[in-house]
């Protein structure tokens, strides 16, 4: 999962900060030195965060179809789980946009970016009303350095999501992609409004919380960012990029120990991701 340029650039500042001779506490690790999942909210390592669904709101696991779960696993960089979930989708329901998008993202999670980009582009053409393919096409174009193409794709995702919401204002997933695309376009206020609507109307809880974490980071609200990323990871401890960007937030809060822990966990989950080199640089800088 990818963020906008401001957050990515800030990670480089975090890596520079690690080179300074400031003493820091040791990283928190589990048994036998293995990095464990995110500590639960309220522990000594993490702040508390309220994740109680609003009254009448469905539980997160009831908000996602199998194909939507596969999308979450793929953007969490868990190719194995994404593939297994896709295989569980009944054959007679594999013609929809969600299945096609998940199928396009699964090779991305394997590091096959060109294959994934071609597949998601085809999905964008075949499903001209769905905002998801254009949003993910923008993410991949950004990874490849095509910033103009990425911006155009995100703008297309906004238009598609708005059209869907005009038909059904309670469409949580349309609100989600509207919010994520607006976030990438740095329209922070509008992004927050859409993401809160997504949270209230049944989109994936961990994905929305992750995006709200990116929003907080973009606004340099670092403790809020930590809280949102922790909420996302409590729902789904496999969201690799939530560790990556929570690490950035920890660095801004001068918790280098937790920065290193989260970079380590990110690399465990997504060693072939486009940002793995940056994460390794952060860890290597801490050893100098």
Secondary structure as the mmCIF struct_conf table of DSSP 4:
data_model
#
loop_
_struct_conf.conf_type_id
_struct_conf.id
_struct_conf.beg_label_comp_id
_struct_conf.beg_label_asym_id
_struct_conf.beg_label_seq_id
_struct_conf.end_label_comp_id
_struct_conf.end_label_asym_id
_struct_conf.end_label_seq_id
HELX_RH_AL_P HELX_RH_AL_P1 UNK A 5 UNK A 18
TURN_TY1_P TURN_TY1_P1 UNK A 19 UNK A 19
BEND BEND1 UNK A 20 UNK A 20
HELX_LH_PP_P HELX_LH_PP_P1 UNK A 25 UNK A 28
HELX_RH_3T_P HELX_RH_3T_P1 UNK A 31 UNK A 33
BEND BEND2 UNK A 37 UNK A 37
HELX_LH_PP_P HELX_LH_PP_P2 UNK A 38 UNK A 40
TURN_TY1_P TURN_TY1_P2 UNK A 41 UNK A 42
BEND BEND3 UNK A 43 UNK A 46
HELX_LH_PP_P HELX_LH_PP_P3 UNK A 52 UNK A 54
TURN_TY1_P TURN_TY1_P3 UNK A 55 UNK A 56
HELX_LH_PP_P HELX_LH_PP_P4 UNK A 57 UNK A 59
HELX_RH_3T_P HELX_RH_3T_P2 UNK A 60 UNK A 62
BEND BEND4 UNK A 63 UNK A 63
HELX_RH_AL_P HELX_RH_AL_P2 UNK A 66 UNK A 75
TURN_TY1_P TURN_TY1_P4 UNK A 76 UNK A 77
HELX_RH_AL_P HELX_RH_AL_P3 UNK A 79 UNK A 88
BEND BEND5 UNK A 89 UNK A 89
HELX_RH_3T_P HELX_RH_3T_P3 UNK A 91 UNK A 93
TURN_TY1_P TURN_TY1_P5 UNK A 94 UNK A 95
BEND BEND6 UNK A 96 UNK A 96
HELX_RH_AL_P HELX_RH_AL_P4 UNK A 97 UNK A 109
TURN_TY1_P TURN_TY1_P6 UNK A 110 UNK A 111
HELX_RH_AL_P HELX_RH_AL_P5 UNK A 113 UNK A 126
TURN_TY1_P TURN_TY1_P7 UNK A 128 UNK A 129
HELX_RH_AL_P HELX_RH_AL_P6 UNK A 131 UNK A 143
TURN_TY1_P TURN_TY1_P8 UNK A 144 UNK A 145
HELX_RH_AL_P HELX_RH_AL_P7 UNK A 147 UNK A 167
TURN_TY1_P TURN_TY1_P9 UNK A 169 UNK A 170
HELX_RH_AL_P HELX_RH_AL_P8 UNK A 172 UNK A 184
TURN_TY1_P TURN_TY1_P10 UNK A 185 UNK A 186
HELX_RH_AL_P HELX_RH_AL_P9 UNK A 188 UNK A 200
TURN_TY1_P TURN_TY1_P11 UNK A 201 UNK A 202
BEND BEND7 UNK A 203 UNK A 203
HELX_RH_AL_P HELX_RH_AL_P10 UNK A 205 UNK A 218
TURN_TY1_P TURN_TY1_P12 UNK A 219 UNK A 220
HELX_RH_AL_P HELX_RH_AL_P11 UNK A 222 UNK A 235
TURN_TY1_P TURN_TY1_P13 UNK A 237 UNK A 238
HELX_RH_AL_P HELX_RH_AL_P12 UNK A 240 UNK A 252
TURN_TY1_P TURN_TY1_P14 UNK A 253 UNK A 254
HELX_RH_AL_P HELX_RH_AL_P13 UNK A 256 UNK A 269
TURN_TY1_P TURN_TY1_P15 UNK A 271 UNK A 272
BEND BEND8 UNK A 273 UNK A 273
TURN_TY1_P TURN_TY1_P16 UNK A 274 UNK A 275
HELX_RH_AL_P HELX_RH_AL_P14 UNK A 276 UNK A 285
TURN_TY1_P TURN_TY1_P17 UNK A 286 UNK A 287
#
